[in-house]
Amino acid sequence: MKKIGIIPNFTKDKDMQLTKKIIEWIEENNGQVLLNEVEAEKVNRNDLAYKSYKMYKEADFIIVLGGDGTLLGVARRVGWFGTPILGVNLGRLGFLTEVEINDLYSAMEKIIAGEYTIEKRMMLEAVIVNNNVQVDTFYALNDVVITKGAFARIVRLKTYVDDKYLDTYPADGLIISSPTGSTAYSLSAGGPIVNPKNNLLIITPISPHTLHARSVIVSDKEKVSIEIEGDNNEIVLTIDGQQGYKLKGGDSIIVNKADFHANFVKLNNRTFYDVLRKKLAERSVINNNNHDQL
């Protein structure tokens, strides 16, 4: 019997009818459903309630209803446990979701029959150090970003790779991206597109104030260290664009490959290049429409 966790999306499934239908289908097909306590109460199924960490640990795989943003948050929470994640798209086409809602039940049939593969996605670890003391640690699937506050001047970010000096970037910020995150903020800042099957780190400055500053790709076996020059207290560290941490004077940030991966269920319905082609076509249409309005 497959144990299947479900993480609903309260915004896109407000009445929980979709979640209830999925629960019904799983139980009719001899599966066991796992929900966290809040979600179980919302569908009046307290018999399915688990502590979140226990659901992540005990599920054979987890269905995530939503878009890429929802999946990013789940990947950070579930990655530790190695539990495979099936992303179900309830919005626009994304890079992380595997199936559209209309294909969900056929996808679950394949998973129950074992007709799927697991794609491992590299995750990042970001450690904040102050006076040689580790003060906090974060994990990211897409990127770790250091940016200046709304009213701050440009920041100077002294950057090292494996303790070897790389450059000092006078810029609005710096992005350290995984291959998965290469199609997110890093791409918007001029970084390269990388197939997420690779393991590497991408260093991309945000609006650099020098002409020579470009993205740099480093090995996943190397660590990137950033020191903030000057006394600027309006600098923020963001994780996947979802978690924020206000940096203090004397803080340095060390980013490297995490010790665990995010595991995504793949059904071979579409490749990374299929999605990339469609997303780039979308952006082209948006850009052309914006140009027409000028």
Protein Blocks (a to p, Z undefined) as FASTA:
>chain_A
ZZddddddfklmmnommmmmmmmmmmmnopacdddfklmmmnopaklgccfklmmmmpmb
dcdeddfklmmmmmmmmmmnopacddddfbdcdfkbmbdfklmmmmmmmmmnopacdddd
ddddddddeehiafbdcddfkbccddddfkbccddddddeehiafbdcddfbdcdddfkl
mmmmmmmnopacddfkbccdddddehiabfklccddddfkbccddddedjdfbbccdehh
laccdddehiacdddddfbdcddddehlacfklmmmmmmmmmmmmmmmmmmmZZ
